[in-house]
């Protein structure tokens, strides 16, 4: 699968968030001409993410920059022209592109929900996914039950913040994405991510 096949599974997602506003702010700095090093210094010195801990500022900034670098430059340059719903999907795609297990979760679980016309993401869906990965992967077998539980919660929260699940009952919501953004993603060979979020075969 394009862009993710060389990554290993990671449980690092438990220490990250969706960071939509922070991502928008960082893209604004990129588009203003600042380098990654200059952005990191600005985040640390000016605390533009409003985080008390300096190490946390650094980790958050590096994670966001890594996500942004996974998106096509054409999208980054016009990010502020995009409606918020489409922009949130792009943030989700950037997370999927930098975390293999989360990508597989969206592709294998969320996407199938739409294809099969199932209305809700249930606990059993999460359990079956992680049970399968546990059997399949030596890396996942090393994780604690509490770590996997946190990942499940994190995945659900990310989908909610991206607008793919309702807040209260985890109803599956199919997103509307700006057609120009879809064209760019397709032109860059990223159709698999569109299929994942749009529930396409």
Secondary structure, 3 states (H helix, E strand, C coil): CCCCCCCCCCCHHHHCCCCHHHHHHHHHHHHCCCCHHHHHHHHHHHCCCCCCCHHHHHHHHHHHHHHHHCCCHHHHHCHHHCCHHHHHHHHHHHHHHHCHHHHHHHHHHHHHHHHHCCCECCHHHHHHHHHHHHHHCHHHHCCCHHHHHHHHHHHHHHHHHCCCECCCCCEECCCCCCHHHHHHHHHCCCHHHHHHHHCCC
